């Protein structure tokens, strides 16, 4: 089961709102997703976001589950605190602690006026193993949490201007990735026996720089695109994310929205 699917879910959870970018509605959501393949649960995601025009806070937990735990146990706790204006956040702190196959990783990026002023990557890797990402490219890209907010603006602009595609670059602390989005249109899906009219958007990724030789070799040149289905309403909350795998599909569905003091996170850090 490709771990990249779980991480791609992180990149696509909160792309919302079909209004023009200058009238974006602030988000305040607590969402819980479960991922499955062939009827077997293999991952879960909890995310909470608080957004206003001049600041934003995101907490996202991801964990493998079920059969995935037997082969590629994974967990991550990622946060963003950001300030700015007009839904643009040039001053921010992004931090992620994650672990895969008992290997712990830590990334912290501090931005001031849209530029990285502090960068902590643990463990440190040799430049001979992992090429350095140019500073200008890092600053022009989005960390994984800011990426969520930027999808929202790009999708809003695309819909307002009758465009069918947009591109966003992501810097995760080690690698620079290009993500290409295509807006497909309305689709009806079924979750737990209930039908939902949604807006379908597909996405694919392209490795740019900062990847090791093994990561490049592992990249499938024919990797299928990922589809995300957003609720067809004023919020456009992602209802489902899926991609083909072994003649079937792996998917993550929105299981519930948490209200009040209820917690949608996975209770680890």
C-alpha positions as CSV (number, residue, x, y, z in Angstrom):
1,X,0.0,0.0,0.0
2,X,1.8,3.2,-1.1
3,X,2.4,5.5,1.9
4,X,2.4,8.5,-0.5
5,X,-1.4,8.2,-0.7
6,X,-1.7,9.0,3.0
7,X,0.6,12.0,2.6
8,X,-1.3,13.2,-0.5
9,X,-4.5,13.2,1.7
10,X,-2.8,15.7,3.9
11,X,-2.2,18.0,0.9
12,X,-5.8,18.0,-0.2
13,X,-8.0,18.2,2.9
14,X,-9.2,21.7,3.0
15,X,-9.4,23.2,-0.5
16,X,-12.7,25.0,-0.2
17,X,-14.9,27.8,-1.5
18,X,-16.1,28.6,-5.0
19,X,-16.4,32.3,-4.5
20,X,-14.0,34.9,-5.9
21,X,-10.7,35.0,-4.0
22,X,-11.4,38.5,-2.6
23,X,-14.6,37.2,-0.9
24,X,-13.2,34.0,0.6
25,X,-15.1,32.9,3.7
26,X,-13.0,32.1,6.8
27,X,-12.9,28.4,7.8
28,X,-13.5,26.9,11.2
29,X,-13.7,23.1,10.8
30,X,-12.9,19.9,12.7
31,X,-12.9,16.9,10.3
32,X,-12.2,13.2,10.7
33,X,-11.4,10.9,7.7
34,X,-10.7,7.2,7.4
35,X,-8.9,5.6,4.5
36,X,-9.5,2.1,3.2
37,X,-8.5,-0.3,0.4
38,X,-10.6,-3.4,-0.6
39,X,-12.8,-2.8,2.5
40,X,-9.9,-2.7,4.9
41,X,-9.1,0.4,7.0
42,X,-5.5,1.5,6.6
43,X,-5.3,5.1,7.8
44,X,-7.0,7.9,9.7
45,X,-6.8,11.7,9.6
46,X,-7.9,14.3,12.0
47,X,-7.6,18.0,11.1
48,X,-8.7,21.2,12.8
49,X,-8.5,24.7,11.2
50,X,-9.2,28.1,12.6
51,X,-9.0,30.9,10.0
52,X,-9.6,34.6,9.8
53,X,-8.6,37.2,7.3
54,X,-5.4,38.1,9.3
55,X,-4.4,34.8,10.9
56,X,-4.7,31.0,10.6
57,X,-4.1,28.0,12.7
58,X,-4.0,24.3,11.6
59,X,-3.4,21.1,13.4
60,X,-3.3,17.9,11.4
61,X,-2.8,14.3,12.7
62,X,-2.3,11.3,10.3
63,X,-1.8,7.7,11.4
64,X,-1.7,4.3,9.6
65,X,-4.1,1.7,10.9
66,X,-5.1,-1.9,10.4
67,X,-3.0,-3.8,7.8
68,X,-0.8,-0.8,7.1
69,X,0.4,-0.9,10.7
70,X,1.9,-4.4,10.0
71,X,4.1,-3.2,7.1
72,X,4.6,0.6,7.2
73,X,3.6,2.0,10.5
74,X,3.3,5.8,10.2
75,X,2.2,8.8,12.2
76,X,2.5,12.5,12.0
77,X,1.5,15.6,13.9
78,X,1.8,18.8,11.9
79,X,0.9,22.4,12.9
80,X,0.8,25.9,11.4
81,X,0.4,29.3,13.0
82,X,0.3,32.2,10.6
83,X,-0.5,35.9,10.5
84,X,-1.0,38.4,7.7
85,X,-3.9,40.1,6.0
86,X,-6.4,39.6,3.1
87,X,-6.1,35.8,3.6
88,X,-2.4,36.0,2.8
89,X,0.0,34.8,5.6
90,X,3.7,35.8,5.1
91,X,4.7,35.4,8.8
92,X,4.3,31.8,9.9
93,X,5.7,28.8,11.8
94,X,5.3,25.4,10.3
95,X,6.3,22.3,12.3
96,X,5.9,18.6,11.7
97,X,6.9,15.5,13.7
98,X,6.5,12.3,11.9
99,X,7.6,8.7,12.1
100,X,7.7,5.9,9.5
101,X,9.0,2.4,10.2
102,X,10.3,3.7,13.6
103,X,12.4,6.4,11.9
104,X,11.6,9.8,13.5
105,X,11.7,13.0,11.5
106,X,11.3,16.6,12.5
107,X,10.8,19.7,10.3
108,X,10.4,23.3,11.5
109,X,10.2,26.3,9.1
110,X,9.9,29.9,10.3
111,X,8.9,32.5,7.7
112,X,9.1,36.3,8.0
113,X,7.7,38.4,5.1
114,X,7.3,35.3,3.1
115,X,11.0,34.2,3.4
116,X,12.4,31.4,5.5
117,X,14.5,32.8,8.4
118,X,14.9,29.6,10.4
119,X,15.0,26.0,9.2
120,X,15.4,22.9,11.4
121,X,15.6,19.5,9.6
122,X,16.2,16.4,11.8
123,X,18.0,14.2,11.2
124,X,20.4,16.2,9.0
125,X,21.1,14.6,5.6
126,X,24.2,14.8,3.5
127,X,24.0,17.0,0.4
128,X,25.6,14.0,-1.4
129,X,22.5,12.0,-0.6
130,X,19.8,14.7,-0.9
131,X,20.4,17.7,-3.2
132,X,19.7,21.0,-1.6
133,X,16.6,23.0,-2.7
134,X,17.6,26.5,-3.9
135,X,16.6,29.2,-1.4
136,X,14.6,31.1,-4.0
137,X,12.6,28.0,-4.8
138,X,11.9,27.3,-1.1
139,X,10.6,30.8,-0.6
140,X,8.4,30.7,-3.7
141,X,6.8,27.4,-2.7
142,X,4.3,26.6,0.2
143,X,4.8,24.4,3.2
144,X,2.3,21.6,3.5
145,X,-0.2,23.5,5.7
146,X,0.0,26.8,3.9
147,X,-0.5,24.7,0.7
148,X,-4.0,23.8,2.1
149,X,-4.9,27.4,2.3
150,X,-3.4,28.3,-1.1
151,X,-5.4,25.6,-2.8
152,X,-8.5,27.4,-1.6
153,X,-7.4,30.7,-3.2
154,X,-6.3,29.0,-6.5
155,X,-9.5,27.0,-6.8
156,X,-11.6,30.1,-6.1
157,X,-9.7,32.1,-8.7
158,X,-10.0,29.3,-11.3
159,X,-13.8,29.0,-10.8
160,X,-14.3,32.8,-10.8
161,X,-12.3,33.1,-14.1
162,X,-13.6,30.0,-15.8
163,X,-10.2,28.2,-15.7
164,X,-9.9,24.4,-15.5
165,X,-6.5,24.0,-14.0
166,X,-3.8,25.5,-11.7
167,X,-0.4,24.6,-10.3
168,X,1.1,24.9,-6.8
169,X,4.6,24.1,-5.7
170,X,5.2,22.6,-2.2
171,X,8.3,22.5,0.0
172,X,8.1,20.0,2.8
173,X,11.5,20.8,4.4
174,X,13.4,18.4,2.2
175,X,11.8,18.2,-1.2
176,X,10.2,20.6,-3.8
177,X,7.2,19.1,-5.5
178,X,4.9,20.5,-8.2
179,X,1.2,19.7,-7.9
180,X,-1.0,20.0,-11.0
181,X,-4.8,20.4,-10.5
182,X,-7.6,19.8,-13.0
183,X,-11.2,20.8,-12.3
184,X,-13.5,18.1,-13.7
185,X,-17.0,19.2,-12.7
186,X,-20.0,17.8,-10.8
187,X,-20.0,14.1,-9.8
188,X,-22.4,12.2,-7.5
189,X,-20.8,9.9,-5.0
190,X,-22.1,7.7,-2.2
191,X,-20.8,7.5,1.4
192,X,-22.4,5.1,3.9
193,X,-25.4,4.7,1.7
194,X,-26.0,8.4,1.3
195,X,-25.6,10.3,-2.1
196,X,-23.8,13.6,-2.3
197,X,-23.4,15.9,-5.3
198,X,-19.8,17.0,-5.4
199,X,-17.3,19.0,-7.4
200,X,-14.5,16.7,-8.7
201,X,-10.9,17.9,-8.9
202,X,-7.9,15.7,-9.9
203,X,-4.3,16.2,-9.0
204,X,-0.9,14.8,-9.9
205,X,2.6,15.5,-8.7
206,X,6.0,16.1,-10.2
207,X,9.3,15.8,-8.4
208,X,11.3,19.0,-8.9
209,X,14.4,18.9,-6.7
210,X,15.6,17.7,-3.3
211,X,14.8,14.1,-4.0
212,X,17.2,11.2,-3.3
213,X,18.1,8.7,-6.0
214,X,16.0,6.1,-4.3
215,X,13.0,8.5,-4.2
216,X,13.4,9.3,-7.8
217,X,13.6,5.6,-8.7
218,X,10.5,4.8,-6.6
219,X,8.4,7.5,-8.5
220,X,6.1,5.7,-10.9
221,X,6.2,7.7,-14.2
222,X,2.6,6.5,-14.8
223,X,1.4,7.2,-11.3
224,X,-2.4,7.8,-11.6
225,X,-3.9,11.1,-10.6
226,X,-5.8,11.5,-7.3
227,X,-9.4,12.6,-7.3
228,X,-10.9,14.8,-4.6
229,X,-14.7,15.3,-4.3
230,X,-15.8,18.6,-2.7
231,X,-19.3,19.1,-1.3
232,X,-21.4,21.2,-3.8
233,X,-22.3,23.9,-1.3
234,X,-21.0,27.2,0.1
235,X,-18.1,25.4,1.9
236,X,-17.0,22.8,-0.6
237,X,-15.7,20.5,2.1
238,X,-13.7,17.5,0.7
239,X,-16.0,14.5,1.0
240,X,-13.8,11.8,-0.6
241,X,-10.2,11.4,-1.9
242,X,-9.3,8.4,-4.0
243,X,-6.9,7.0,-6.6
244,X,-6.6,3.7,-8.5
245,X,-4.4,1.0,-7.1
246,X,-4.1,-2.7,-8.1
247,X,-7.2,-2.7,-10.3
248,X,-9.2,-1.2,-7.3
249,X,-9.2,2.2,-5.6
250,X,-7.8,3.4,-2.3
251,X,-9.9,6.1,-0.8
252,X,-10.5,8.3,2.3
253,X,-14.0,9.4,3.2
254,X,-15.2,12.1,5.5
255,X,-16.6,10.2,8.5
256,X,-17.7,13.0,10.6
257,X,-17.4,16.7,11.5
258,X,-16.7,17.4,15.2
259,X,-18.7,20.2,16.9
260,X,-18.2,22.2,20.0
261,X,-15.6,20.7,22.4
262,X,-15.6,17.4,20.5
263,X,-12.1,16.4,19.3
264,X,-11.4,15.2,15.7
265,X,-7.6,14.9,16.3
266,X,-5.8,11.6,17.0
267,X,-4.5,12.6,20.5
268,X,-0.8,12.3,19.9
269,X,2.0,14.8,19.3
